[in-house]
């Protein structure tokens, strides 16, 4: 059962660690701020005064591993099957695995692996050195290759050599009980997961199989400290990212090799489960909530996710697990504070920085390479790139990633079960996909929506390049080409991803499939909508195609609101759906209705009554947004503006009939862009749209 956040500290060392020069080591907060530290234990006076006791950590340089052969020990590895977890045992040594990995890095073909140190690409200083070393190794009598392992005297921060901080003990203490952890995990259903949900479920099984005796006990400081120390030791080791065998890949960070990244990922899934719980049944639906309200529970879990991420940062090494943890943490912050919040943008910046540091944006692997390490990296990058485009559209800020510097392929459309099976022999083609990478079964897999959204995000990146320019001169031809490109791409999608008018009545489709189709179609229309908006700016008027697309977007965005069964078991926020799609499209209809020339129908040929009916339905749905929704203030503002437009159109003042209108301080005529009414700053909160 989840208890209130504990402030009890774990047992600390009896003396402050010392640096190589013999002086006492400053704690991390004081060292980062470059201020004097009094080296008190367990917490220095500055951290106590600043009320950041949980961050007061004394880091020391880690000694290089001894050249003597390590002792081999038997470690259980809990790799469950897709149906039920199964216990297996292997004989291995983490240190031996790391030394073997370093030896692999020293091969002549890729000897100087500066990529692992953050150097890559044609402009890095190492590119010429690598070429020189390859040429040197081809000469007779050449010495052995130079390893990329840091020199023995290079300082390396580690969590290995001291007692775990209080934050680590607190995180473990607040892990939900077994029943609650499974309940929250299964409650979360996201059709855009950027990792592998099956691996996350196995990870949850592994947590309880490995540490169940500690977590189901009294959770005393002594027992929790033992678990925390083990997690710290594992986190301080380098995580291999080149596994071909899914079992070896999973064993690297599960069981007795579990790391703080894994605990943070599980907390992120549990936090998403909290978001998936219905508002009306939130209290009492899960034992772990301990009668907390929705806002308090989200804030509580968000802090625990942040503590896990900070522990991983202190380890000093990056990996895809940490990148996915930062990805989920960024989404959680946006669900609580909105995209306009500077804290969310800072977290997104950290995510993009680690993404490019790890080289997820570039890859030399073949398009059909279905090894687990390659596909996980591709899935993760797809989620990050798509999120980057969404933030750019809603906030108006330039995107942090550009398709011009990306060489990684889209993830293959293969199921999680197939991904985690033993892959075929090296070089053998995978028969389950077509030449374009789509599944031959014409089914919606977990990765299918993510793959489609990445392809559409590339088009959106091109649209942003034009939309954020200083001028739209000579942009008509490129915009028309982008529109054709978007339509061709959508036409090339499998039919299982395209929404049809009769899908709601099709008994062969479940609600998740219908919702997925609807979402992908709305995403496509969103791209075309932005292209038409830019074209309308150059033509100084709302085009007929833009009005038609706006009507279609409003109609589709209202379907989940009027058919609540579509969102059962799916991670989404239909309130935000109205903000993301319905509001911008409604702004276009408002501008068309406010044109002085509009009589029974506008210049677009669409009847005035049709536009009024669509806007009236949109107002009704906005009015149903509950007051505790994170975007309630946004929806209330948009609803008021649309109501004012409808009042002016349906009952215009006699003195302004046939003239330009002024509504509550904002001037409108046929030259006004919809963005002036529905500013993107208002559209800064979304909960379900992300993976």
QUITAFEN-V940602 format. One line per field, one symbol per residue. burial: 1 if it has 16 or more other ideal C-beta (glycine too) atoms within 10 Angstrom, else 0. Layout:
burial: ???
//
This chain:
burial: 0100000011010001000000001111110000001010011101100000111111111100000000000010111100001000000111001110110011000011101100110000010001001000100000001001100000011111011111111111111110011111101111111111111111111111111001100010101110111111111111111010011111111111111111111111111111111000010001011001010011011111111111111111111111111111111111111111000110110111011101111010000011111111111111111111111111100011101001011111111101110010000000001000111000011111111111111111111110100000001000100110010011001101111000100000101111111111111111111111111100001110111011111101111110000110011111111111111111111111111001000101010100110110111011001000111001100110110011011000000000001000000101010100110101111111111
//
